[in-house]
């Protein structure tokens, strides 16, 4: 190993970041910390271990901790990374009062490539990490063969798990990474009526092959049992293409099939209730038609907004006055979360929508109304990414 004091590295370095919290809603705090981590310049969160609940060490008169480990790739120097992690801690309310005491959130550099760093404020590998089950168990989930101090992470984790209190809190936490990296650029909403008897799965798969980045299953006139079966089939299909699947309106179906999230409208369950029931790791979308609704959505837990209709559309039973491109732009400028334009969007007007600054387009007829959904998707994808 090299001994470096925060010097630049050549190319991205694989690092492991430990996260822990035991004040307030620890799961939500860790999810937010991961989101902010992924938003850092020159850093990408590649994968996240499951969550674990662990007994406090040192000062034991406090709540159990929620812990995990994230694997990231970064070109930030160790010192830059440390500063960024401390800023996230401060922004989320971390106050340093006592060693090993309660904390809103704690982010630590566990490993920075193969480097050894010895500074007064930064020591890597992290001191005592090989003595802590709450570090080694999630780290071994990510890289069981990793060798630290001559020992494999998996073997260290097994021994520490037998000696210290640690419990699996959540079987999988990969949804957080999928949520953070969600690509809203070409968002397909299904409508079997438009297919006129053609197979839904074949049409959606063709659309995925053409470049669709997100799928929402909408079933307005089918039984709950049939909706559930259709959702299971689409989940298998979207998993194959590593594209998120959202369920329209139906929280029960989203939970039953463990979808990646849900999209709700103004007349569905309250946004706060949906967020509470799905948890922080799932995607929650919210339909809006004006700035007031958009601001409400952002403040109450929406991950993205579907704003529209941008143009007149035939997919809504009750016509709504179109926003137009300027109305869409106003909504995008009023919030900081992603905004997707919805309604009447096709290959002829997609460039106008893109200039509004939104993060993507949501389409139904422009893809499923075509007898070649793959080509239709490909044309929309190309038009969306075309530079003026």
ABEGO torsion letter per residue (X at the ends): XBBBBGBBBBEBBBBBBBBBBABEBAAAAAAAAAAAAAABBGBBBABBBBBBBBBBBGBABBBBBBBBBBBBBBABBAAAAAAAAAAAAAAAGBBBABBGBBBABBBBBABBEABBBBBAABBOBBBGAAABAAAAAAAAAABAABBBGGBBAAAAAAAAAAABBBBBABABAAAAAAAAABBAABBBBBBAAAAGGBBAAAAAAAAAAAGBABBBBBBAABBAAAAAAAAAAAAAAAAAAGBBBBBBGBAAAAAAAGBAEBBBBAABBBAAAAAAAAEAABBBBBBBABAAAAAAAAAAGBABBBBOBABBBAABABBBBBAEAAAAAAAAAABABBBBBBEGBBAAAAAAAAAAGBAEBBBBAAAAABABAAAAAAAAAAAAABBX
